[in-house]
Amino acid sequence: MHAKSFDELGLRPEILRAVTESGYTIPTPIQAQAIPEVLAGHDIMGGAQTGTGKTAGFGLPILQKLAQYANTSPSPARHHVRALILAPTRELAIQVEESIREYGKYTNLRSTCVYGGVDIRQQLAIVRAGVEILVATPGRLLDHVEQKSVHLGQVEVFVLDEADRMLDMGFIPDIKRIMALLPAKRQNLLFSATFSNDIKKLADELLNKPRLIEVARRNTAAETVTQNAYKVPQEAKRALLVHLVQSRNVWQVLCFVRTKHGASRLARQLEKDGLATSAIHGDKTQAARLEALSKFKEGKLQVLVATDVAARGLDIDDMPLVVNYELPHVPEDYIHRIGRTGRAGATGEAISLVAPEEEKHLGEIERLLKKKVAIVAAEGFDVNAVVRDRPLREATRAGAERPRGGDGDRARRSRAAPGAARGEQSSADGDGRARRGEQRGDDREGRARRGGSHTPRDSASSDRARRSGSTSESRTPAMNGDARRAEREAAYAKNPDQPLAKKHATASGTAAHPHAHIHVAKRARPVPALLQKRKIPEPEKV
């Protein structure tokens, strides 16, 4: 016969006082069965859905057993780790430690939580000061062990919470390393919402003659959760989600997706649709994850988009709705997802949006649950209209984001007319090359009219000469040879220190050709003008 109140479980008055202040008066089935067995010192293999109160099922008897070690001494030597609780995710570890601290606030037992994603130096001072109850994720606990900040040689109770999730996340090697550091004589408690062959194998290695506690049929969801599914194309899922949230005017909707990138993308899109939304996944920093969870718990968010990392450890009172935006590939994850609602006997609703390619996953979930999930239709939502209007909406959005004018328009026009002549280009320099091609065509026509003949090489050479000439003309005005020579001689006249230019004469002694080269007398090293000795010109003889 199970206890009908916590007073019948033999707990200490200070623990009962904290439980009563937390609002609990009647133990849940898992608590009524597990607490006496743990107090008796037996190993436990507990199977219960999420939200059934199993944290108190092992937390309360741990506080009862360790009350003999409670003291107010500041010495770390008086506060050894007596109970070790491992959790698969940061959120679950934080939640478990908060519950332990709440139930043990009138005892002098110390507890803390260590997890990754934050600087380990923030945790070193706390754990080195000594705690009796340590809640940890496996990876960060091993970091502390390597830094010799945590010693596990006096652990009396070892708890594996959400053992099936530990298995899925690949923590079994780390768990075995931790188990090797624990005393051989200890009490082991294993809790899991689902049981697989691997879980049974792990239980055989960890537990010693365990007592099996199951409060419901294995691999089942809570009976207080209403499960429905909407068959909808993938491209219409977001519109249906927005319709459901806005038509019901609900807040604190937890929406699950499969990938981290998909979570961030959906959160951004829902924000544009007018819903207060945030995302939580493994790539988020711990500070960002805690901030999003805090806003969600306070009711400041309509939708929290999450991956399965948040399926364990979210304990929110009266969460109204859980949405499987994408069905999980592992059927057991479906149970953990929808277990976020309908907790502690409250009612909740779980909705799944099933695309045609996901129907096979829905079949696997139904086989695990051994029941059918009801297929319903959304009132006031026309799936065909959404699918039909989507290309128009995307084109309108793309038009609003498309830059106006410039090279982009010419590029688009060139892409729109792939059959245009090869000489036409899609940019401004393409237009310039086309104009130069027309000029070359005019030059060739002019030479043809003058009767001259040309080769392709001659045409290219003349074209290069013409371009270089036009470039120089654009820099300086045109000037013939006589004018340039006169300007140079005038410059020499203004500076008598410079040697005069010598003109080459022709063979007949006449003046040189206007285009003949002008050479300046060479000197070994030019002497500065101020250092040169000026020659006084002699008076002209009459």
Secondary structure as the mmCIF struct_conf table of DSSP 4:
data_model
#
loop_
_struct_conf.conf_type_id
_struct_conf.id
_struct_conf.beg_label_comp_id
_struct_conf.beg_label_asym_id
_struct_conf.beg_label_seq_id
_struct_conf.end_label_comp_id
_struct_conf.end_label_asym_id
_struct_conf.end_label_seq_id
BEND BEND1 LYS A 4 SER A 5
HELX_RH_3T_P HELX_RH_3T_P1 PHE A 6 LEU A 9
TURN_TY1_P TURN_TY1_P1 GLY A 10 GLY A 10
HELX_RH_AL_P HELX_RH_AL_P1 PRO A 13 GLU A 21
TURN_TY1_P TURN_TY1_P2 SER A 22 GLY A 23
BEND BEND2 ILE A 26 ILE A 26
HELX_RH_AL_P HELX_RH_AL_P2 PRO A 29 LEU A 39
TURN_TY1_P TURN_TY1_P3 ALA A 40 GLY A 41
STRN STRN1 ILE A 44 GLY A 47
TURN_TY1_P TURN_TY1_P4 THR A 50 GLY A 51
BEND BEND3 THR A 52 THR A 52
HELX_RH_AL_P HELX_RH_AL_P3 LYS A 54 LEU A 66
HELX_RH_3T_P HELX_RH_3T_P2 ALA A 67 TYR A 69
HELX_RH_3T_P HELX_RH_3T_P3 PRO A 76 ARG A 78
STRN STRN2 ALA A 83 LEU A 86
BEND BEND4 PRO A 88 THR A 89
HELX_RH_AL_P HELX_RH_AL_P4 ARG A 90 TYR A 103
TURN_TY1_P TURN_TY1_P5 GLY A 104 TYR A 106
BEND BEND5 THR A 107 THR A 107
STRN STRN3 SER A 111 VAL A 114
BEND BEND6 GLY A 116 VAL A 118
TURN_TY1_P TURN_TY1_P6 ILE A 120 ILE A 120
HELX_RH_AL_P HELX_RH_AL_P5 ARG A 121 ALA A 129
BEND BEND7 GLU A 132 GLU A 132
STRN STRN4 ILE A 133 ALA A 136
HELX_RH_AL_P HELX_RH_AL_P6 PRO A 138 GLU A 146
TURN_TY1_P TURN_TY1_P7 GLN A 147 LYS A 148
TURN_TY1_P TURN_TY1_P8 GLY A 153 GLN A 154
STRN STRN5 VAL A 157 LEU A 160
BEND BEND8 ASP A 161 GLU A 162
HELX_RH_AL_P HELX_RH_AL_P7 ALA A 163 ASP A 168
TURN_TY1_P TURN_TY1_P9 MET A 169 GLY A 170
HELX_RH_AL_P HELX_RH_AL_P8 ILE A 172 LEU A 181
BEND BEND9 LEU A 182 LEU A 182
BEND BEND10 ALA A 184 LYS A 185
STRN STRN6 GLN A 187 SER A 192
BEND BEND11 ALA A 193 THR A 194
HELX_RH_AL_P HELX_RH_AL_P9 ASN A 197 LEU A 206
BEND BEND12 ASN A 208 LYS A 209
HELX_LH_PP_P HELX_LH_PP_P1 PRO A 210 PRO A 210
STRN STRN7 ARG A 211 GLU A 214
BEND BEND13 VAL A 215 ALA A 216
TURN_TY1_P TURN_TY1_P10 ARG A 218 ASN A 219
TURN_TY1_P TURN_TY1_P11 GLU A 223 THR A 224
STRN STRN8 VAL A 225 LYS A 231
HELX_RH_3T_P HELX_RH_3T_P4 GLN A 234 ALA A 236
HELX_RH_AL_P HELX_RH_AL_P10 LYS A 237 ARG A 248
TURN_TY1_P TURN_TY1_P12 ASN A 249 ASN A 249
STRN STRN9 VAL A 253 PHE A 256
BEND BEND14 ARG A 258 ARG A 258
HELX_RH_AL_P HELX_RH_AL_P11 LYS A 260 LYS A 272
TURN_TY1_P TURN_TY1_P13 ASP A 273 GLY A 274
STRN STRN10 THR A 277 ILE A 280
TURN_TY1_P TURN_TY1_P14 GLY A 282 ASP A 283
BEND BEND15 LYS A 284 LYS A 284
HELX_RH_AL_P HELX_RH_AL_P12 GLN A 286 LYS A 297
TURN_TY1_P TURN_TY1_P15 GLU A 298 GLY A 299
BEND BEND16 GLN A 302 GLN A 302
STRN STRN11 VAL A 303 ALA A 306
HELX_RH_3T_P HELX_RH_3T_P5 ASP A 308 ALA A 310
BEND BEND17 ALA A 311 GLY A 313
TURN_TY1_P TURN_TY1_P16 ASP A 317 ASP A 318
STRN STRN12 LEU A 321 ASN A 324
BEND BEND18 TYR A 325 GLU A 326
BEND BEND19 HIS A 329 VAL A 330
HELX_RH_AL_P HELX_RH_AL_P13 PRO A 331 ILE A 338
TURN_TY1_P TURN_TY1_P17 GLY A 339 ARG A 340
BEND BEND20 THR A 341 GLY A 342
HELX_RH_3T_P HELX_RH_3T_P6 ARG A 343 GLY A 345
STRN STRN13 GLY A 348 VAL A 354
HELX_RH_3T_P HELX_RH_3T_P7 PRO A 356 GLU A 358
HELX_RH_AL_P HELX_RH_AL_P14 GLU A 359 LEU A 369
TURN_TY1_P TURN_TY1_P18 LYS A 370 LYS A 370
BEND BEND21 LYS A 371 LYS A 371
HELX_LH_PP_P HELX_LH_PP_P2 LYS A 372 VAL A 373
STRN STRN14 ALA A 374 ILE A 375
TURN_TY1_P TURN_TY1_P19 GLU A 379 GLY A 380
HELX_RH_AL_P HELX_RH_AL_P15 VAL A 383 GLU A 401
BEND BEND22 ARG A 402 ARG A 402
HELX_LH_PP_P HELX_LH_PP_P3 PRO A 403 ARG A 404
BEND BEND23 GLY A 405 GLY A 405
TURN_TY1_P TURN_TY1_P20 GLY A 406 GLY A 406
HELX_RH_AL_P HELX_RH_AL_P16 ASP A 407 ALA A 416
TURN_TY1_P TURN_TY1_P21 PRO A 418 GLY A 419
BEND BEND24 ALA A 420 ALA A 420
TURN_TY1_P TURN_TY1_P22 ARG A 422 GLY A 423
BEND BEND25 SER A 426 SER A 427
HELX_RH_AL_P HELX_RH_AL_P17 ALA A 428 ARG A 450
TURN_TY1_P TURN_TY1_P23 GLY A 451 GLY A 451
HELX_RH_AL_P HELX_RH_AL_P18 PRO A 456 ARG A 475
BEND BEND26 THR A 476 THR A 476
HELX_RH_AL_P HELX_RH_AL_P19 GLY A 481 LYS A 494
TURN_TY1_P TURN_TY1_P24 PRO A 496 ASP A 497
BEND BEND27 GLN A 498 GLN A 498
HELX_LH_PP_P HELX_LH_PP_P4 PRO A 499 LEU A 500
STRN STRN15 ALA A 501 LYS A 502
HELX_LH_PP_P HELX_LH_PP_P5 LYS A 503 HIS A 504
TURN_TY1_P TURN_TY1_P25 ALA A 507 SER A 508
BEND BEND28 GLY A 509 THR A 510
HELX_LH_PP_P HELX_LH_PP_P6 ALA A 511 HIS A 513
TURN_TY1_P TURN_TY1_P26 PRO A 514 HIS A 515
BEND BEND29 ALA A 516 ALA A 516
STRN STRN16 HIS A 519 VAL A 520
HELX_LH_PP_P HELX_LH_PP_P7 ALA A 521 LYS A 522
BEND BEND30 ALA A 524 ARG A 525
HELX_LH_PP_P HELX_LH_PP_P8 PRO A 526 PRO A 528
HELX_RH_3T_P HELX_RH_3T_P8 ALA A 529 LEU A 531
BEND BEND31 GLN A 532 GLN A 532
HELX_LH_PP_P HELX_LH_PP_P9 LYS A 533 LYS A 541
#
